[in-house]
Structure formats: C-alpha cells, structure tokens
Amino acid sequence: MGGMYPPEFNCEVELSDGRCVQVRPLNFDEYDKLEELYTKSTEESLRKRFGWTDAREWLRSIKGCVDTGNLCLVAEYYNEKGKLHVIGDCWYFLDKNSGSAEISILVRDDFQNKRLGTNMMRQLVEIAKKEGLYRLFALVNVTNTPMLRIVQRLQFQFVHGADGSNLYRLDF
Ligand SMILES: CC(C)(COP(=O)(O)OP(=O)(O)OC[C@H]1O[C@@H](n2cnc3c(N)ncnc32)[C@H](O)[C@@H]1OP(=O)(O)O)[C@@H](O)C(=O)NCCC(=O)NCCS
C-alpha cells in the first residue's frame, strides 16, 4: 500500500467521538476501493457530491486516468471486527494550465459531523501547498451548511462564479 506518495501525506485523524481514522492518498491502482464508499452513501450525499452524474459511472471514467495531477485522499477506518472500510474521499482535480484545482469531498453518512471532513480538507490544503498549486476552489451550494462550515473554517474566500455560482477559493 502507498509507496507513490511521501509518508508526510498520511495522517491520523481523531474524530470528535474519539475514534481514529487514517487519511492517506489513494494510488491510481486502488480506485476500486471507492466503490464501497459510494455504495454505502445515501442518494442525498451522492447528489451533493456528484450532482446528477452517477457515482459508479464517474468512478469507471476516472479509473484509467493516471498522472493527471489529481489527488485523492481517503479516510480508512478499522471497525470493531478489524475490517477496513473507506469512509471518506477528498479530491483535488488539477487544471494544469492554470495551476488551480477544484475540490470535491464525501464523508460516509454515519461518519458525518465528527470533524472528518474538516480534517481531510485541511490535509488536502497542506498537500496542495507542498505540490506547488496556485489555487484551490470549491463550488458550494448555499444550502450545504456542513460544506460551508468547512470552507469558512479553512478561510476560503467567497467569490461569485462567472455563471453566478457560489465559489469559494483559497490562493497560495
Ligand atoms: C460536506 C461533508 C463532506 C462534511 O463532512 P463532515 O465530516 O460532516 O464535516 P465536519 O464534521 O468536519 O464539519 C461539518 C460542520 O457542519 C456542521 N453542521 C452539519 N449540519 C449542520 C446544520 N444543518 N446546520 C448547521 N451546522 C451543521 C457540523 O456541526 C460541523 O460543524 P462543527 O465542526 O463546528 O460542529 C459531508 O457532510 C458530506 O459528505 N456531504 C455530502 C457530500 C457533499 O456535500 N460534498 C461537498 C460538495 S461541494
């Protein structure tokens, strides 16, 4: 496991309920591991994350993409029986021309509101800085309070997208 990314890209996160979760970059040949996360997420969460795109369809389309400059962090949790589960993903999708990247994140419903999203995003921001990115941005619906909490906590700035969308961005 791992090997393609430096060890400092991995971290341990303590959830607000005291449980511990490992966060690490997912390698290109491990994208299948996300299938379980998408299967166990509610339609509502998938809609917020993927819009009208089908999650599994999207996963199939991204599987063959190596060396795109994209990065996916996953949160992994060992349950009481010692079984490993992927309970969150947090991506940036790099536009190589501009050096900026769009963020997307999903935390499994039964692990939401325990600060996992905040911690994954914080780690993603640190990695983006180390990787020399110029800007991160997120399109956030005004009704998505948990995501708004995260971008505000991490000091993203609100800007109107060209199409009138709610854009939050962080410049380095
Ligand atoms: C957005 C998402 C990733 C957040 O992950 P998370 O692990 O729940 O986030 P955190 O626990 O770090 O932070 C969420 C914050 O929102 C708060 N919150 C949640 N629901 C809320 C509500 N209805 N009203 C006010 N605050 C709310 C939580 O209390 C928490 O704040 P706190 O840490 O100050 O207590 C998760 O909700 C998710 O996967 N949603 C579906 C997909 C999605 O929306 N992706 C983003 C698309 S841009």
PDBQT file of the ligand as one rigid body, heavy atoms in Angstrom, charges set to zero:
ROOT
HETATM    1  C1  LIG A 201     -19.771  18.140   3.423  1.00  0.00    +0.000 C 
HETATM    2  C2  LIG A 201     -19.205  16.941   4.186  1.00  0.00    +0.000 C 
HETATM    3  C3  LIG A 201     -18.008  16.382   3.423  1.00  0.00    +0.000 C 
HETATM    4  C4  LIG A 201     -18.765  17.426   5.570  1.00  0.00    +0.000 C 
HETATM    5  O1  LIG A 201     -18.113  16.366   6.219  1.00  0.00    +0.000 OA
HETATM    6  P1  LIG A 201     -18.162  16.211   7.810  1.00  0.00    +0.000 P 
HETATM    7  O2  LIG A 201     -17.176  15.208   8.198  1.00  0.00    +0.000 OA
HETATM    8  O3  LIG A 201     -19.570  16.011   8.223  1.00  0.00    +0.000 OA
HETATM    9  O4  LIG A 201     -17.695  17.690   8.236  1.00  0.00    +0.000 OA
HETATM   10  P2  LIG A 201     -17.264  18.232   9.685  1.00  0.00    +0.000 P 
HETATM   11  O5  LIG A 201     -17.826  17.383  10.756  1.00  0.00    +0.000 OA
HETATM   12  O6  LIG A 201     -15.799  18.447   9.671  1.00  0.00    +0.000 OA
HETATM   13  O7  LIG A 201     -17.928  19.670   9.668  1.00  0.00    +0.000 OA
HETATM   14  C5  LIG A 201     -19.299  19.840   9.426  1.00  0.00    +0.000 C 
HETATM   15  C6  LIG A 201     -19.806  21.020  10.238  1.00  0.00    +0.000 C 
HETATM   16  O8  LIG A 201     -21.122  21.361   9.817  1.00  0.00    +0.000 OA
HETATM   17  C7  LIG A 201     -21.972  21.415  10.949  1.00  0.00    +0.000 C 
HETATM   18  N1  LIG A 201     -23.326  21.101  10.518  1.00  0.00    +0.000 N 
HETATM   19  C8  LIG A 201     -23.783  19.972   9.960  1.00  0.00    +0.000 A 
HETATM   20  N2  LIG A 201     -25.089  20.083   9.677  1.00  0.00    +0.000 NA
HETATM   21  C9  LIG A 201     -25.462  21.328  10.046  1.00  0.00    +0.000 A 
HETATM   22  C10 LIG A 201     -26.663  22.063  10.015  1.00  0.00    +0.000 A 
HETATM   23  N3  LIG A 201     -27.765  21.525   9.500  1.00  0.00    +0.000 N 
HETATM   24  N4  LIG A 201     -26.654  23.325  10.479  1.00  0.00    +0.000 NA
HETATM   25  C11 LIG A 201     -25.558  23.893  10.981  1.00  0.00    +0.000 A 
HETATM   26  N5  LIG A 201     -24.361  23.249  11.053  1.00  0.00    +0.000 NA
HETATM   27  C12 LIG A 201     -24.319  21.981  10.586  1.00  0.00    +0.000 A 
HETATM   28  C13 LIG A 201     -21.393  20.401  11.897  1.00  0.00    +0.000 C 
HETATM   29  O9  LIG A 201     -21.835  20.602  13.209  1.00  0.00    +0.000 OA
HETATM   30  C14 LIG A 201     -19.914  20.703  11.706  1.00  0.00    +0.000 C 
HETATM   31  O10 LIG A 201     -19.552  21.873  12.377  1.00  0.00    +0.000 OA
HETATM   32  P3  LIG A 201     -18.673  21.823  13.730  1.00  0.00    +0.000 P 
HETATM   33  O11 LIG A 201     -17.455  21.016  13.388  1.00  0.00    +0.000 OA
HETATM   34  O12 LIG A 201     -18.387  23.247  14.020  1.00  0.00    +0.000 OA
HETATM   35  O13 LIG A 201     -19.525  21.146  14.727  1.00  0.00    +0.000 OA
HETATM   36  C15 LIG A 201     -20.287  15.828   4.384  1.00  0.00    +0.000 C 
HETATM   37  O14 LIG A 201     -21.410  16.404   5.008  1.00  0.00    +0.000 OA
HETATM   38  C16 LIG A 201     -20.687  15.155   3.081  1.00  0.00    +0.000 C 
HETATM   39  O15 LIG A 201     -20.052  14.203   2.621  1.00  0.00    +0.000 OA
HETATM   40  N6  LIG A 201     -21.770  15.659   2.462  1.00  0.00    +0.000 N 
HETATM   41  C17 LIG A 201     -22.256  15.093   1.189  1.00  0.00    +0.000 C 
HETATM   42  C18 LIG A 201     -21.333  15.435   0.040  1.00  0.00    +0.000 C 
HETATM   43  C19 LIG A 201     -21.054  16.916  -0.068  1.00  0.00    +0.000 C 
HETATM   44  O16 LIG A 201     -21.873  17.757   0.256  1.00  0.00    +0.000 OA
HETATM   45  N7  LIG A 201     -19.855  17.234  -0.569  1.00  0.00    +0.000 N 
HETATM   46  C20 LIG A 201     -19.426  18.588  -0.792  1.00  0.00    +0.000 C 
HETATM   47  C21 LIG A 201     -19.781  19.036  -2.175  1.00  0.00    +0.000 C 
HETATM   48  S1  LIG A 201     -19.003  20.580  -2.528  1.00  0.00    +0.000 SA
ENDROOT
TORSDOF 0
